[in-house]
């Protein structure tokens, strides 16, 4: 009898070896799945900088754990940043004090976690200074998260938009708030877990605040 599961696993492994790298979008405080995939393709990573902005995606939102369950933090963008605006041209709106709101939410949700104080000084800068463009903000945020994780990633930029990539794994659309990731998340201790149960694939800060230097082992 043919073992279809074994064949499927072998084909998946073959496909991965054929793929020389992967292309990723830039997200705001990306979810755990994002960094898990980054660690798989760390030698050759392309950051998409020529796509059109996608609303209701992780490009300007992150999910954290609150006492009432999953809480979305959304970075507002200036009106006119529709789907036909190139991601590098999307400007952040400061019509209301969203930075204060986000930082207060992070403090409220994670002040009691084991490692919040370990990271808070550097993260708080992102809620005091102002960035004009969402891409630049996310880019510097990514660099800080990689530093915290001690995850050595070499990446370059696409410069030109390509609809598909034959030799690269493409994560521009599959890591999305409305799509279930194709991976299983082992549980780790979370603040409010007794009330909410374990919430998978939250922002990477949830893992960092709760697991600290052990976060890279989880990935």
Rosetta constraint file for C-alpha pairs under 8 A:
AtomPair CA 3 CA 7 HARMONIC 6.42 0.50
AtomPair CA 4 CA 8 HARMONIC 5.97 0.50
AtomPair CA 5 CA 9 HARMONIC 6.15 0.50
AtomPair CA 6 CA 10 HARMONIC 6.14 0.50
AtomPair CA 7 CA 11 HARMONIC 6.14 0.50
AtomPair CA 8 CA 12 HARMONIC 6.17 0.50
AtomPair CA 9 CA 13 HARMONIC 6.22 0.50
AtomPair CA 10 CA 14 HARMONIC 6.12 0.50
AtomPair CA 11 CA 15 HARMONIC 6.07 0.50
AtomPair CA 12 CA 16 HARMONIC 6.31 0.50
AtomPair CA 13 CA 17 HARMONIC 6.37 0.50
AtomPair CA 14 CA 18 HARMONIC 6.28 0.50
AtomPair CA 15 CA 19 HARMONIC 6.36 0.50
AtomPair CA 18 CA 167 HARMONIC 6.88 0.50
AtomPair CA 19 CA 167 HARMONIC 4.84 0.50
AtomPair CA 19 CA 168 HARMONIC 5.10 0.50
AtomPair CA 19 CA 169 HARMONIC 6.34 0.50
AtomPair CA 20 CA 44 HARMONIC 6.91 0.50
AtomPair CA 20 CA 167 HARMONIC 5.98 0.50
AtomPair CA 20 CA 168 HARMONIC 5.85 0.50
AtomPair CA 21 CA 41 HARMONIC 5.60 0.50
AtomPair CA 21 CA 42 HARMONIC 7.92 0.50
AtomPair CA 21 CA 43 HARMONIC 7.19 0.50
AtomPair CA 21 CA 44 HARMONIC 4.69 0.50
AtomPair CA 21 CA 45 HARMONIC 5.71 0.50
AtomPair CA 21 CA 46 HARMONIC 7.71 0.50
AtomPair CA 21 CA 167 HARMONIC 7.30 0.50
AtomPair CA 21 CA 168 HARMONIC 4.96 0.50
AtomPair CA 21 CA 169 HARMONIC 6.31 0.50
AtomPair CA 22 CA 41 HARMONIC 6.26 0.50
AtomPair CA 22 CA 44 HARMONIC 6.69 0.50
AtomPair CA 22 CA 45 HARMONIC 5.21 0.50
AtomPair CA 22 CA 46 HARMONIC 6.17 0.50
AtomPair CA 22 CA 168 HARMONIC 4.68 0.50
AtomPair CA 22 CA 169 HARMONIC 4.37 0.50
AtomPair CA 22 CA 170 HARMONIC 5.75 0.50
AtomPair CA 22 CA 171 HARMONIC 7.25 0.50
AtomPair CA 23 CA 45 HARMONIC 5.86 0.50
AtomPair CA 23 CA 46 HARMONIC 4.48 0.50
AtomPair CA 23 CA 47 HARMONIC 5.78 0.50
AtomPair CA 23 CA 48 HARMONIC 6.56 0.50
AtomPair CA 23 CA 168 HARMONIC 6.62 0.50
AtomPair CA 23 CA 169 HARMONIC 6.33 0.50
AtomPair CA 23 CA 170 HARMONIC 5.14 0.50
AtomPair CA 23 CA 171 HARMONIC 6.06 0.50
AtomPair CA 23 CA 172 HARMONIC 6.88 0.50
AtomPair CA 24 CA 45 HARMONIC 7.32 0.50
AtomPair CA 24 CA 46 HARMONIC 6.16 0.50
AtomPair CA 24 CA 47 HARMONIC 5.05 0.50
AtomPair CA 24 CA 48 HARMONIC 5.88 0.50
AtomPair CA 24 CA 170 HARMONIC 6.76 0.50
AtomPair CA 24 CA 171 HARMONIC 5.25 0.50
AtomPair CA 24 CA 172 HARMONIC 5.33 0.50
AtomPair CA 25 CA 47 HARMONIC 5.69 0.50
AtomPair CA 25 CA 48 HARMONIC 4.97 0.50
AtomPair CA 25 CA 49 HARMONIC 7.44 0.50
AtomPair CA 25 CA 59 HARMONIC 7.53 0.50
AtomPair CA 25 CA 171 HARMONIC 7.27 0.50
AtomPair CA 25 CA 172 HARMONIC 5.26 0.50
AtomPair CA 26 CA 47 HARMONIC 6.83 0.50
AtomPair CA 26 CA 48 HARMONIC 7.08 0.50
AtomPair CA 26 CA 59 HARMONIC 6.13 0.50
AtomPair CA 26 CA 135 HARMONIC 6.98 0.50
AtomPair CA 26 CA 138 HARMONIC 6.08 0.50
AtomPair CA 26 CA 139 HARMONIC 6.70 0.50
AtomPair CA 26 CA 142 HARMONIC 7.82 0.50
AtomPair CA 27 CA 58 HARMONIC 5.27 0.50
AtomPair CA 27 CA 59 HARMONIC 4.10 0.50
AtomPair CA 27 CA 60 HARMONIC 6.46 0.50
AtomPair CA 27 CA 61 HARMONIC 7.57 0.50
AtomPair CA 27 CA 138 HARMONIC 5.93 0.50
AtomPair CA 27 CA 142 HARMONIC 7.91 0.50
AtomPair CA 28 CA 58 HARMONIC 6.23 0.50
AtomPair CA 28 CA 59 HARMONIC 5.53 0.50
AtomPair CA 28 CA 60 HARMONIC 5.31 0.50
AtomPair CA 28 CA 61 HARMONIC 5.78 0.50
AtomPair CA 28 CA 62 HARMONIC 6.11 0.50
AtomPair CA 28 CA 138 HARMONIC 5.31 0.50
AtomPair CA 28 CA 141 HARMONIC 7.29 0.50
AtomPair CA 28 CA 142 HARMONIC 7.98 0.50
AtomPair CA 29 CA 61 HARMONIC 7.64 0.50
AtomPair CA 29 CA 62 HARMONIC 5.79 0.50
AtomPair CA 29 CA 138 HARMONIC 7.54 0.50
AtomPair CA 29 CA 141 HARMONIC 6.90 0.50
AtomPair CA 29 CA 142 HARMONIC 7.29 0.50
AtomPair CA 29 CA 203 HARMONIC 5.80 0.50
AtomPair CA 29 CA 204 HARMONIC 6.48 0.50
AtomPair CA 29 CA 205 HARMONIC 7.08 0.50
AtomPair CA 30 CA 34 HARMONIC 6.18 0.50
AtomPair CA 30 CA 35 HARMONIC 7.56 0.50
AtomPair CA 30 CA 58 HARMONIC 6.79 0.50
AtomPair CA 30 CA 62 HARMONIC 6.51 0.50
AtomPair CA 30 CA 142 HARMONIC 7.96 0.50
AtomPair CA 30 CA 203 HARMONIC 5.39 0.50
AtomPair CA 30 CA 204 HARMONIC 6.02 0.50
AtomPair CA 31 CA 35 HARMONIC 7.19 0.50
AtomPair CA 31 CA 62 HARMONIC 7.14 0.50
AtomPair CA 31 CA 63 HARMONIC 7.50 0.50
AtomPair CA 31 CA 201 HARMONIC 5.65 0.50
AtomPair CA 31 CA 202 HARMONIC 5.20 0.50
AtomPair CA 31 CA 203 HARMONIC 3.98 0.50
AtomPair CA 31 CA 204 HARMONIC 5.23 0.50
AtomPair CA 32 CA 36 HARMONIC 6.21 0.50
AtomPair CA 32 CA 201 HARMONIC 5.14 0.50
AtomPair CA 32 CA 202 HARMONIC 6.18 0.50
AtomPair CA 32 CA 203 HARMONIC 5.91 0.50
AtomPair CA 32 CA 204 HARMONIC 5.00 0.50
AtomPair CA 32 CA 207 HARMONIC 7.65 0.50
AtomPair CA 32 CA 219 HARMONIC 7.74 0.50
AtomPair CA 33 CA 37 HARMONIC 6.21 0.50
AtomPair CA 33 CA 175 HARMONIC 7.38 0.50
AtomPair CA 33 CA 181 HARMONIC 7.13 0.50
AtomPair CA 33 CA 183 HARMONIC 7.85 0.50
AtomPair CA 33 CA 201 HARMONIC 6.18 0.50
AtomPair CA 34 CA 38 HARMONIC 6.21 0.50
AtomPair CA 34 CA 175 HARMONIC 7.04 0.50
AtomPair CA 35 CA 39 HARMONIC 6.09 0.50
AtomPair CA 35 CA 204 HARMONIC 7.70 0.50
AtomPair CA 35 CA 219 HARMONIC 7.17 0.50
AtomPair CA 36 CA 40 HARMONIC 6.58 0.50
AtomPair CA 36 CA 219 HARMONIC 5.17 0.50
AtomPair CA 37 CA 41 HARMONIC 6.54 0.50
AtomPair CA 38 CA 42 HARMONIC 5.58 0.50
AtomPair CA 38 CA 45 HARMONIC 7.56 0.50
AtomPair CA 38 CA 153 HARMONIC 7.60 0.50
AtomPair CA 39 CA 151 HARMONIC 7.32 0.50
AtomPair CA 39 CA 153 HARMONIC 7.65 0.50
AtomPair CA 39 CA 219 HARMONIC 7.45 0.50
AtomPair CA 41 CA 45 HARMONIC 6.44 0.50
AtomPair CA 42 CA 152 HARMONIC 7.14 0.50
AtomPair CA 42 CA 153 HARMONIC 4.91 0.50
AtomPair CA 42 CA 154 HARMONIC 6.41 0.50
AtomPair CA 43 CA 153 HARMONIC 6.59 0.50
AtomPair CA 43 CA 154 HARMONIC 5.97 0.50
AtomPair CA 43 CA 155 HARMONIC 7.92 0.50
AtomPair CA 44 CA 154 HARMONIC 6.38 0.50
AtomPair CA 44 CA 155 HARMONIC 6.32 0.50
AtomPair CA 45 CA 153 HARMONIC 7.52 0.50
AtomPair CA 45 CA 154 HARMONIC 6.44 0.50
AtomPair CA 45 CA 155 HARMONIC 4.63 0.50
AtomPair CA 45 CA 156 HARMONIC 6.55 0.50
AtomPair CA 46 CA 155 HARMONIC 5.52 0.50
AtomPair CA 46 CA 156 HARMONIC 5.10 0.50
AtomPair CA 46 CA 157 HARMONIC 5.25 0.50
AtomPair CA 46 CA 158 HARMONIC 6.05 0.50
AtomPair CA 47 CA 155 HARMONIC 6.73 0.50
AtomPair CA 47 CA 156 HARMONIC 6.09 0.50
AtomPair CA 47 CA 157 HARMONIC 4.74 0.50
AtomPair CA 47 CA 158 HARMONIC 6.13 0.50
AtomPair CA 48 CA 157 HARMONIC 6.01 0.50
AtomPair CA 48 CA 158 HARMONIC 5.28 0.50
AtomPair CA 48 CA 159 HARMONIC 7.45 0.50
AtomPair CA 48 CA 161 HARMONIC 7.65 0.50
AtomPair CA 48 CA 172 HARMONIC 7.80 0.50
AtomPair CA 49 CA 86 HARMONIC 8.00 0.50
AtomPair CA 49 CA 87 HARMONIC 6.39 0.50
AtomPair CA 49 CA 88 HARMONIC 6.30 0.50
AtomPair CA 49 CA 157 HARMONIC 6.32 0.50
AtomPair CA 49 CA 158 HARMONIC 6.04 0.50
AtomPair CA 49 CA 159 HARMONIC 6.01 0.50
AtomPair CA 49 CA 160 HARMONIC 7.75 0.50
AtomPair CA 49 CA 161 HARMONIC 7.83 0.50
AtomPair CA 50 CA 86 HARMONIC 6.12 0.50
AtomPair CA 50 CA 87 HARMONIC 6.47 0.50
AtomPair CA 50 CA 88 HARMONIC 7.13 0.50
AtomPair CA 50 CA 158 HARMONIC 6.81 0.50
AtomPair CA 50 CA 159 HARMONIC 5.72 0.50
AtomPair CA 50 CA 160 HARMONIC 5.56 0.50
AtomPair CA 50 CA 161 HARMONIC 5.04 0.50
AtomPair CA 51 CA 86 HARMONIC 5.69 0.50
AtomPair CA 51 CA 87 HARMONIC 5.87 0.50
AtomPair CA 51 CA 161 HARMONIC 5.79 0.50
AtomPair CA 52 CA 83 HARMONIC 5.70 0.50
AtomPair CA 52 CA 84 HARMONIC 5.46 0.50
AtomPair CA 52 CA 85 HARMONIC 5.28 0.50
AtomPair CA 52 CA 86 HARMONIC 4.29 0.50
AtomPair CA 52 CA 87 HARMONIC 5.32 0.50
AtomPair CA 53 CA 59 HARMONIC 7.94 0.50
AtomPair CA 53 CA 81 HARMONIC 7.31 0.50
AtomPair CA 53 CA 82 HARMONIC 6.85 0.50
AtomPair CA 53 CA 83 HARMONIC 5.20 0.50
AtomPair CA 53 CA 84 HARMONIC 6.85 0.50
AtomPair CA 53 CA 85 HARMONIC 5.75 0.50
AtomPair CA 53 CA 86 HARMONIC 5.80 0.50
AtomPair CA 53 CA 87 HARMONIC 4.76 0.50
AtomPair CA 53 CA 90 HARMONIC 7.30 0.50
AtomPair CA 54 CA 59 HARMONIC 7.24 0.50
AtomPair CA 54 CA 82 HARMONIC 7.87 0.50
AtomPair CA 54 CA 83 HARMONIC 5.74 0.50
AtomPair CA 55 CA 59 HARMONIC 7.77 0.50
AtomPair CA 55 CA 60 HARMONIC 7.87 0.50
AtomPair CA 55 CA 82 HARMONIC 7.63 0.50
AtomPair CA 55 CA 83 HARMONIC 7.06 0.50
AtomPair CA 56 CA 60 HARMONIC 7.65 0.50
AtomPair CA 56 CA 61 HARMONIC 7.52 0.50
AtomPair CA 56 CA 177 HARMONIC 7.74 0.50
AtomPair CA 57 CA 61 HARMONIC 6.60 0.50
AtomPair CA 57 CA 176 HARMONIC 5.84 0.50
AtomPair CA 57 CA 177 HARMONIC 6.19 0.50
AtomPair CA 58 CA 62 HARMONIC 6.03 0.50
AtomPair CA 58 CA 175 HARMONIC 7.99 0.50
AtomPair CA 58 CA 176 HARMONIC 6.37 0.50
AtomPair CA 58 CA 177 HARMONIC 6.71 0.50
AtomPair CA 60 CA 74 HARMONIC 5.75 0.50
AtomPair CA 60 CA 75 HARMONIC 5.08 0.50
AtomPair CA 60 CA 76 HARMONIC 7.34 0.50
AtomPair CA 60 CA 134 HARMONIC 7.57 0.50
AtomPair CA 61 CA 72 HARMONIC 6.54 0.50
AtomPair CA 61 CA 73 HARMONIC 5.36 0.50
AtomPair CA 61 CA 74 HARMONIC 4.26 0.50
AtomPair CA 61 CA 75 HARMONIC 6.05 0.50
AtomPair CA 62 CA 72 HARMONIC 5.57 0.50
AtomPair CA 62 CA 73 HARMONIC 5.22 0.50
AtomPair CA 62 CA 74 HARMONIC 6.65 0.50
AtomPair CA 62 CA 202 HARMONIC 7.61 0.50
AtomPair CA 62 CA 203 HARMONIC 5.86 0.50
AtomPair CA 63 CA 70 HARMONIC 6.27 0.50
AtomPair CA 63 CA 71 HARMONIC 5.45 0.50
AtomPair CA 63 CA 72 HARMONIC 4.47 0.50
AtomPair CA 63 CA 73 HARMONIC 6.26 0.50
AtomPair CA 63 CA 202 HARMONIC 5.30 0.50
AtomPair CA 63 CA 203 HARMONIC 5.43 0.50
AtomPair CA 64 CA 70 HARMONIC 5.78 0.50
AtomPair CA 64 CA 71 HARMONIC 5.26 0.50
AtomPair CA 64 CA 72 HARMONIC 6.45 0.50
AtomPair CA 64 CA 73 HARMONIC 7.66 0.50
AtomPair CA 64 CA 106 HARMONIC 7.97 0.50
AtomPair CA 64 CA 109 HARMONIC 7.97 0.50
AtomPair CA 64 CA 202 HARMONIC 5.57 0.50
AtomPair CA 64 CA 203 HARMONIC 5.79 0.50
AtomPair CA 64 CA 205 HARMONIC 7.85 0.50
AtomPair CA 64 CA 206 HARMONIC 6.36 0.50
AtomPair CA 65 CA 69 HARMONIC 5.69 0.50
AtomPair CA 65 CA 70 HARMONIC 4.96 0.50
AtomPair CA 65 CA 71 HARMONIC 6.00 0.50
AtomPair CA 65 CA 109 HARMONIC 6.54 0.50
AtomPair CA 65 CA 190 HARMONIC 7.94 0.50
AtomPair CA 65 CA 191 HARMONIC 7.40 0.50
AtomPair CA 65 CA 192 HARMONIC 7.60 0.50
AtomPair CA 65 CA 199 HARMONIC 7.44 0.50
AtomPair CA 65 CA 202 HARMONIC 7.31 0.50
AtomPair CA 65 CA 206 HARMONIC 7.12 0.50
AtomPair CA 66 CA 70 HARMONIC 6.02 0.50
AtomPair CA 66 CA 71 HARMONIC 6.01 0.50
AtomPair CA 66 CA 108 HARMONIC 7.96 0.50
AtomPair CA 66 CA 109 HARMONIC 5.20 0.50
AtomPair CA 66 CA 192 HARMONIC 7.13 0.50
AtomPair CA 67 CA 109 HARMONIC 7.06 0.50
AtomPair CA 67 CA 192 HARMONIC 5.72 0.50
AtomPair CA 67 CA 195 HARMONIC 7.40 0.50
AtomPair CA 67 CA 196 HARMONIC 7.46 0.50
AtomPair CA 68 CA 196 HARMONIC 7.22 0.50
AtomPair CA 69 CA 196 HARMONIC 5.75 0.50
AtomPair CA 69 CA 199 HARMONIC 7.93 0.50
AtomPair CA 70 CA 199 HARMONIC 7.43 0.50
AtomPair CA 73 CA 102 HARMONIC 6.40 0.50
AtomPair CA 75 CA 92 HARMONIC 7.17 0.50
AtomPair CA 75 CA 93 HARMONIC 7.90 0.50
AtomPair CA 75 CA 98 HARMONIC 7.10 0.50
AtomPair CA 76 CA 92 HARMONIC 6.05 0.50
AtomPair CA 76 CA 93 HARMONIC 5.40 0.50
AtomPair CA 76 CA 94 HARMONIC 7.60 0.50
AtomPair CA 76 CA 98 HARMONIC 7.70 0.50
AtomPair CA 77 CA 81 HARMONIC 6.73 0.50
AtomPair CA 77 CA 90 HARMONIC 6.85 0.50
AtomPair CA 77 CA 91 HARMONIC 5.68 0.50
AtomPair CA 77 CA 92 HARMONIC 4.33 0.50
AtomPair CA 77 CA 93 HARMONIC 4.67 0.50
AtomPair CA 77 CA 134 HARMONIC 7.78 0.50
AtomPair CA 78 CA 90 HARMONIC 7.42 0.50
AtomPair CA 78 CA 91 HARMONIC 5.69 0.50
AtomPair CA 78 CA 92 HARMONIC 5.76 0.50
AtomPair CA 78 CA 93 HARMONIC 4.73 0.50
AtomPair CA 81 CA 85 HARMONIC 5.60 0.50
AtomPair CA 81 CA 90 HARMONIC 5.80 0.50
AtomPair CA 81 CA 91 HARMONIC 7.58 0.50
AtomPair CA 85 CA 89 HARMONIC 6.54 0.50
AtomPair CA 85 CA 90 HARMONIC 6.67 0.50
AtomPair CA 86 CA 90 HARMONIC 6.79 0.50
AtomPair CA 87 CA 134 HARMONIC 7.78 0.50
AtomPair CA 87 CA 135 HARMONIC 6.53 0.50
AtomPair CA 88 CA 133 HARMONIC 6.96 0.50
AtomPair CA 88 CA 134 HARMONIC 7.31 0.50
AtomPair CA 88 CA 135 HARMONIC 5.42 0.50
AtomPair CA 88 CA 136 HARMONIC 7.81 0.50
AtomPair CA 89 CA 133 HARMONIC 6.74 0.50
AtomPair CA 89 CA 135 HARMONIC 7.93 0.50
AtomPair CA 90 CA 133 HARMONIC 5.81 0.50
AtomPair CA 90 CA 134 HARMONIC 5.93 0.50
AtomPair CA 90 CA 135 HARMONIC 7.33 0.50
AtomPair CA 91 CA 132 HARMONIC 5.57 0.50
AtomPair CA 91 CA 133 HARMONIC 4.36 0.50
AtomPair CA 91 CA 134 HARMONIC 5.71 0.50
AtomPair CA 92 CA 131 HARMONIC 7.21 0.50
AtomPair CA 92 CA 132 HARMONIC 5.79 0.50
AtomPair CA 92 CA 133 HARMONIC 5.66 0.50
AtomPair CA 92 CA 134 HARMONIC 5.62 0.50
AtomPair CA 94 CA 98 HARMONIC 7.18 0.50
AtomPair CA 97 CA 101 HARMONIC 6.52 0.50
AtomPair CA 98 CA 102 HARMONIC 6.00 0.50
AtomPair CA 99 CA 103 HARMONIC 6.10 0.50
AtomPair CA 99 CA 126 HARMONIC 7.93 0.50
AtomPair CA 99 CA 127 HARMONIC 4.81 0.50
AtomPair CA 99 CA 128 HARMONIC 7.14 0.50
AtomPair CA 100 CA 104 HARMONIC 6.03 0.50
AtomPair CA 100 CA 127 HARMONIC 6.52 0.50
AtomPair CA 101 CA 105 HARMONIC 6.16 0.50
AtomPair CA 102 CA 106 HARMONIC 6.24 0.50
AtomPair CA 102 CA 127 HARMONIC 7.64 0.50
AtomPair CA 103 CA 107 HARMONIC 6.14 0.50
AtomPair CA 103 CA 124 HARMONIC 7.16 0.50
AtomPair CA 103 CA 127 HARMONIC 6.33 0.50
AtomPair CA 104 CA 108 HARMONIC 6.01 0.50
AtomPair CA 105 CA 109 HARMONIC 5.99 0.50
AtomPair CA 106 CA 110 HARMONIC 5.84 0.50
AtomPair CA 106 CA 111 HARMONIC 7.60 0.50
AtomPair CA 107 CA 111 HARMONIC 5.01 0.50
AtomPair CA 109 CA 191 HARMONIC 7.56 0.50
AtomPair CA 110 CA 116 HARMONIC 6.22 0.50
AtomPair CA 110 CA 191 HARMONIC 7.04 0.50
AtomPair CA 110 CA 206 HARMONIC 7.99 0.50
AtomPair CA 110 CA 209 HARMONIC 6.85 0.50
AtomPair CA 111 CA 116 HARMONIC 5.95 0.50
AtomPair CA 111 CA 117 HARMONIC 7.53 0.50
AtomPair CA 112 CA 116 HARMONIC 7.46 0.50
AtomPair CA 112 CA 191 HARMONIC 7.55 0.50
AtomPair CA 113 CA 190 HARMONIC 7.99 0.50
AtomPair CA 113 CA 191 HARMONIC 6.35 0.50
AtomPair CA 113 CA 209 HARMONIC 5.96 0.50
AtomPair CA 113 CA 210 HARMONIC 5.59 0.50
AtomPair CA 114 CA 209 HARMONIC 6.40 0.50
AtomPair CA 114 CA 210 HARMONIC 5.62 0.50
AtomPair CA 114 CA 211 HARMONIC 7.39 0.50
AtomPair CA 114 CA 212 HARMONIC 7.66 0.50
AtomPair CA 115 CA 119 HARMONIC 6.88 0.50
AtomPair CA 115 CA 208 HARMONIC 7.06 0.50
AtomPair CA 115 CA 209 HARMONIC 4.64 0.50
AtomPair CA 115 CA 210 HARMONIC 6.01 0.50
AtomPair CA 115 CA 211 HARMONIC 7.06 0.50
AtomPair CA 115 CA 212 HARMONIC 5.58 0.50
AtomPair CA 116 CA 120 HARMONIC 5.84 0.50
AtomPair CA 116 CA 208 HARMONIC 7.95 0.50
AtomPair CA 116 CA 209 HARMONIC 4.84 0.50
AtomPair CA 116 CA 210 HARMONIC 7.65 0.50
AtomPair CA 117 CA 121 HARMONIC 7.50 0.50
AtomPair CA 119 CA 123 HARMONIC 6.40 0.50
AtomPair CA 119 CA 209 HARMONIC 7.63 0.50
AtomPair CA 120 CA 124 HARMONIC 5.74 0.50
AtomPair CA 121 CA 125 HARMONIC 7.00 0.50
AtomPair CA 122 CA 126 HARMONIC 7.81 0.50
AtomPair CA 123 CA 127 HARMONIC 7.57 0.50
AtomPair CA 124 CA 128 HARMONIC 6.66 0.50
AtomPair CA 125 CA 129 HARMONIC 6.07 0.50
AtomPair CA 126 CA 130 HARMONIC 7.59 0.50
AtomPair CA 126 CA 141 HARMONIC 7.73 0.50
AtomPair CA 131 CA 136 HARMONIC 7.11 0.50
AtomPair CA 131 CA 137 HARMONIC 5.97 0.50
AtomPair CA 132 CA 136 HARMONIC 7.83 0.50
AtomPair CA 133 CA 137 HARMONIC 6.43 0.50
AtomPair CA 134 CA 138 HARMONIC 6.12 0.50
AtomPair CA 135 CA 139 HARMONIC 5.97 0.50
AtomPair CA 136 CA 140 HARMONIC 6.29 0.50
AtomPair CA 137 CA 141 HARMONIC 6.18 0.50
AtomPair CA 138 CA 142 HARMONIC 6.00 0.50
AtomPair CA 139 CA 143 HARMONIC 6.42 0.50
AtomPair CA 140 CA 144 HARMONIC 6.38 0.50
AtomPair CA 141 CA 145 HARMONIC 6.34 0.50
AtomPair CA 142 CA 146 HARMONIC 6.18 0.50
AtomPair CA 143 CA 147 HARMONIC 6.22 0.50
AtomPair CA 144 CA 148 HARMONIC 6.27 0.50
AtomPair CA 145 CA 149 HARMONIC 6.19 0.50
AtomPair CA 145 CA 204 HARMONIC 7.84 0.50
AtomPair CA 146 CA 150 HARMONIC 5.87 0.50
AtomPair CA 146 CA 151 HARMONIC 5.18 0.50
AtomPair CA 146 CA 152 HARMONIC 7.10 0.50
AtomPair CA 146 CA 153 HARMONIC 7.70 0.50
AtomPair CA 147 CA 151 HARMONIC 6.57 0.50
AtomPair CA 148 CA 213 HARMONIC 7.75 0.50
AtomPair CA 149 CA 208 HARMONIC 7.99 0.50
AtomPair CA 149 CA 213 HARMONIC 6.93 0.50
AtomPair CA 149 CA 215 HARMONIC 6.65 0.50
AtomPair CA 149 CA 216 HARMONIC 5.70 0.50
AtomPair CA 150 CA 216 HARMONIC 7.45 0.50
AtomPair CA 151 CA 216 HARMONIC 7.45 0.50
AtomPair CA 164 CA 170 HARMONIC 7.68 0.50
AtomPair CA 165 CA 169 HARMONIC 7.24 0.50
AtomPair CA 165 CA 170 HARMONIC 6.92 0.50
AtomPair CA 170 CA 174 HARMONIC 7.94 0.50
AtomPair CA 171 CA 175 HARMONIC 6.22 0.50
AtomPair CA 174 CA 179 HARMONIC 6.88 0.50
AtomPair CA 174 CA 181 HARMONIC 7.29 0.50
AtomPair CA 175 CA 179 HARMONIC 6.87 0.50
AtomPair CA 175 CA 180 HARMONIC 7.98 0.50
AtomPair CA 175 CA 181 HARMONIC 6.45 0.50
AtomPair CA 176 CA 180 HARMONIC 7.71 0.50
AtomPair CA 185 CA 200 HARMONIC 6.10 0.50
AtomPair CA 185 CA 201 HARMONIC 7.13 0.50
AtomPair CA 187 CA 198 HARMONIC 6.37 0.50
AtomPair CA 187 CA 200 HARMONIC 7.42 0.50
AtomPair CA 188 CA 198 HARMONIC 7.70 0.50
AtomPair CA 188 CA 211 HARMONIC 7.89 0.50
AtomPair CA 189 CA 193 HARMONIC 7.07 0.50
AtomPair CA 189 CA 198 HARMONIC 7.88 0.50
AtomPair CA 189 CA 210 HARMONIC 6.64 0.50
AtomPair CA 189 CA 211 HARMONIC 7.79 0.50
AtomPair CA 190 CA 198 HARMONIC 6.94 0.50
AtomPair CA 190 CA 206 HARMONIC 7.60 0.50
AtomPair CA 190 CA 210 HARMONIC 6.19 0.50
AtomPair CA 191 CA 210 HARMONIC 7.50 0.50
AtomPair CA 192 CA 196 HARMONIC 6.04 0.50
AtomPair CA 192 CA 197 HARMONIC 7.63 0.50
AtomPair CA 193 CA 197 HARMONIC 4.60 0.50
AtomPair CA 193 CA 198 HARMONIC 5.59 0.50
AtomPair CA 193 CA 199 HARMONIC 7.93 0.50
AtomPair CA 202 CA 206 HARMONIC 6.35 0.50
AtomPair CA 202 CA 207 HARMONIC 7.88 0.50
AtomPair CA 203 CA 207 HARMONIC 7.41 0.50
AtomPair CA 204 CA 208 HARMONIC 6.30 0.50
AtomPair CA 205 CA 209 HARMONIC 5.81 0.50
AtomPair CA 206 CA 210 HARMONIC 6.21 0.50
AtomPair CA 207 CA 211 HARMONIC 5.60 0.50
AtomPair CA 207 CA 212 HARMONIC 7.24 0.50
AtomPair CA 207 CA 215 HARMONIC 6.19 0.50
AtomPair CA 208 CA 212 HARMONIC 4.61 0.50
AtomPair CA 208 CA 213 HARMONIC 7.34 0.50
AtomPair CA 208 CA 215 HARMONIC 5.93 0.50
AtomPair CA 211 CA 215 HARMONIC 5.42 0.50
AtomPair CA 214 CA 218 HARMONIC 6.82 0.50
AtomPair CA 215 CA 219 HARMONIC 6.56 0.50
